[in-house]
């Protein structure tokens, strides 16, 4: 009896086809899945697959997130153009020197460190302001400058700005000096977490960006320092920043408030 030839079957590795350079179709299908499905697939693959995958997983996830953000931004810009809210030739530097720059800077921001939803909204709001139909050159320049301030902010700092802007619109705060400790306690309660240290951390960054007013004695950030509550501590720059985001939400139909 002839010796039987053994056959070795290679186990198919999870999502490995999508990683091969020639498998662009597979990769495209994989990236089109919801993020929850992608996270589940990659997490399962890392748990069961070769250790070598751990070296590339972060790059894969980062690339997928960037790709999805590029798609989202491109769709939103196309929608704004189709609705006539920004001009078709927004990138024509002869007509708007901030249009092309703001678009390039938006893509660079995504590529450098993919923003979360709050930061992306702020960046899109400033992009919209820098390209909005019928906006003056001064308004476009302000929005472009605000774009670069937005890039330096975190979600916590943006949330604090929103909290202050809501208080400003309600006229919650009168023009009076209060200690920084009293102010942070008020804001921590408004935000629902009662963590004054977290408010203080975000507050410092907003003072540095001059989006909110500083302290009674310049150059100090002592917790017992005094702050002026006028306009909920928002500076005119801070109010303009928040108004750009509010305008974007209202005029693009993305206002969920």
Secondary structure, 3 states (H helix, E strand, C coil): CCCCCCCCCCCCCCCCHHHCCCCHHHHHHHHCCCHHHHHHHHHHHHHHCCCCHHHHHHHHHHHHHHHHHHHHHHHHHHHHHHCCCECCCCCCCCCCCCHHHHHHHHHHHHHHCCCCHHHHHHHHHHHHHHHECCCCHHHHHHHHHHHHHHHCCCHHHHHHHHHHHHHHHHCCCCCCEEEHHHHHHHHHHHHCCCCHHHHHHHHHHHHHCCCECCCCCCCCCCCCCEEECHHHHECHHHHHHHHHHHHHHHHHCCCCC
